[in-house]
Amino acid sequence: MKKFISFIKNVLNPVKATRLARTSVQFQKAIDEAESKFRKDGHRYYVIFDPKAGKLISITYDLYKLRYDSYIYLRRRGRFGNPVSRNDLKKGCYYYTPSKNGAKRMPEIMKRISMMRLRDKI
């Protein structure tokens, strides 16, 4: 019941409502981008927040392909201050696609939780 009341308060507040709508659209656009990249090459993509760009980006953790959306490429250009392992990236991302070795995509409930987490961050 408390969540419902807070939802109503957020919807009635115009500033929070626009921020929620903008975040939702940005989140869905980043997920669609990650899914299309996954369909194209089959690698797992992670949706993370890039503070320098101020938006969500989808990156892959490829160690052998140095592409512009690869973690290694972005790390060498100073986008990540500390080294990040694959598990840390998986825990800290807002969404991840399935991988070609059979690992599943992020469950729907986790996707909703990360949307709430993202709404507080942006």
C-alpha positions as CSV (number, residue, x, y, z in Angstrom):
1,M,0.0,0.0,0.0
2,K,2.9,2.4,0.8
3,K,4.4,1.8,-2.7
4,F,1.0,2.6,-4.3
5,I,0.7,5.9,-2.3
6,S,4.2,6.9,-3.2
7,F,3.5,6.1,-6.9
8,I,0.4,8.3,-6.8
9,K,2.5,11.1,-5.2
10,N,5.1,10.8,-7.9
11,V,2.6,10.9,-10.7
12,L,0.9,13.9,-9.3
13,N,4.2,15.8,-8.9
14,P,4.9,17.2,-12.4
15,V,8.7,17.4,-11.9
16,K,9.0,13.8,-10.7
17,A,6.5,12.7,-13.4
18,T,8.5,14.2,-16.2
19,R,11.8,12.8,-14.8
20,L,10.2,9.4,-14.5
21,A,8.9,9.5,-18.1
22,R,12.3,10.8,-19.5
23,T,14.2,8.1,-17.6
24,S,11.8,5.4,-18.8
25,V,12.2,6.4,-22.4
26,Q,16.0,6.6,-22.1
27,F,16.1,3.2,-20.4
28,Q,13.9,1.5,-23.1
29,K,16.0,3.1,-25.8
30,A,19.2,1.8,-24.3
31,I,17.7,-1.7,-23.9
32,D,16.6,-1.7,-27.6
33,E,20.0,-0.6,-28.7
34,A,21.6,-3.4,-26.6
35,E,19.2,-6.0,-28.0
36,S,19.8,-4.9,-31.6
37,K,23.6,-5.1,-31.1
38,F,23.1,-8.6,-29.5
39,R,21.1,-9.8,-32.5
40,K,23.7,-8.4,-34.8
41,D,26.8,-10.2,-33.4
42,G,25.7,-12.4,-30.5
43,H,27.8,-10.9,-27.7
44,R,26.4,-10.0,-24.3
45,Y,25.8,-6.3,-23.9
46,Y,25.5,-4.4,-20.6
47,V,23.5,-1.1,-20.2
48,I,25.4,1.2,-17.9
49,F,25.1,4.9,-17.0
50,D,27.9,7.0,-18.4
51,P,28.4,10.1,-16.2
52,K,30.5,11.9,-18.7
53,A,27.9,11.7,-21.4
54,G,25.0,11.9,-18.9
55,K,23.1,9.0,-20.5
56,L,22.8,5.3,-20.7
57,I,25.1,3.4,-23.0
58,S,25.4,-0.3,-24.0
59,I,28.8,-1.8,-23.9
60,T,30.3,-5.3,-24.3
61,Y,33.0,-6.9,-22.3
62,D,35.0,-8.3,-25.3
63,L,38.6,-8.8,-24.6
64,Y,39.5,-9.6,-28.2
65,K,37.6,-7.0,-30.1
66,L,38.7,-3.5,-29.5
67,R,35.5,-1.7,-30.7
68,Y,34.2,1.7,-29.7
69,D,31.5,0.0,-27.5
70,S,34.0,-2.4,-25.8
71,Y,34.9,-2.1,-22.2
72,I,38.6,-2.3,-23.0
73,Y,38.3,0.5,-25.5
74,L,36.5,2.7,-23.0
75,R,38.9,1.8,-20.2
76,R,41.9,2.9,-22.3
77,R,40.2,6.2,-22.9
78,G,39.6,6.9,-19.2
79,R,35.9,6.2,-19.0
80,F,36.4,3.7,-16.1
81,G,38.6,4.8,-13.2
82,N,39.1,1.4,-11.6
83,P,39.3,-2.0,-13.4
84,V,36.0,-3.7,-13.5
85,S,35.6,-7.5,-13.7
86,R,32.8,-9.1,-15.7
87,N,30.9,-10.0,-12.5
88,D,31.2,-6.5,-11.2
89,L,29.8,-5.1,-14.5
90,K,27.0,-7.6,-14.4
91,K,26.1,-6.5,-10.8
92,G,26.4,-2.8,-11.5
93,C,24.6,-2.6,-14.8
94,Y,21.0,-1.8,-15.3
95,Y,20.3,-4.4,-18.0
96,Y,22.2,-7.2,-19.8
97,T,21.3,-9.3,-22.8
98,P,21.7,-13.0,-23.1
99,S,25.1,-14.4,-24.3
100,K,25.8,-16.7,-27.1
101,N,27.0,-19.5,-24.8
102,G,23.4,-19.9,-23.4
103,A,23.4,-17.6,-20.3
104,K,20.0,-15.9,-20.0
105,R,19.1,-12.3,-20.1
106,M,18.1,-10.2,-17.1
107,P,14.9,-11.4,-15.4
108,E,11.9,-9.0,-15.7
109,I,11.7,-8.4,-12.0
110,M,15.4,-7.4,-11.9
111,K,14.7,-5.1,-14.9
112,R,12.0,-3.3,-12.9
113,I,14.2,-3.0,-9.8
114,S,17.0,-1.5,-11.9
115,M,14.6,1.0,-13.5
116,M,13.7,2.2,-10.0
117,R,17.4,2.4,-9.1
118,L,18.1,4.4,-12.3
119,R,15.2,6.8,-11.6
120,D,16.9,7.8,-8.3
121,K,20.2,8.3,-10.0
122,I,19.2,10.5,-12.9
